[in-house]
Amino acid sequence: GAVLGAALLGKAVGFYPIESAITAGLCMANMGGTGDVAVLSASKRMQLMPFAQIASRLGGAIILLLAGLIIPLFI
């Protein structure tokens, strides 16, 4: 879902859909810097590393924020 949404939104604003799907979709949901290197080296797009780092940090922050808001509802 994150990859498809990032690709469609990237295409809508004029980015290359594959590159926006890789950086915003895959790098947001991987395991940090090591996951960024794995995803970008597998796709042969290491020049996107600064964008992948930003996506990883924002994705982690959003997950922590959502968890902090949702967990108290169940406890």
C-alpha positions, 0 to 999 in steps of 0.5 A, a space after each residue: 500500500 505504501 509503495 503504490 500510494 507513493 508511486 501514484 502521489 509521486 506521479 501526480 506531482 511530477 516525480 518519477 513513480 518508480 523512484 518515489 515508490 522506492 524512496 517514500 514507500 519502501 525506505 519508509 517501511 524498512 529497518 533504518 539505515 541498513 534497510 535503506 542501503 539494502 533497498 537502494 543497492 538492490 534497485 541500483 539507485 544509491 543516489 537516492 540515499 539522502 531522500 531515503 534517510 529522510 523517509 526512514 526518519 519521518 516514517 519512524 516518527 509517524 509510527 511512534 506518534 500513531 502508536 502513542 495515540 492508539 495504544 492508550 485506547 486499548 489499555 
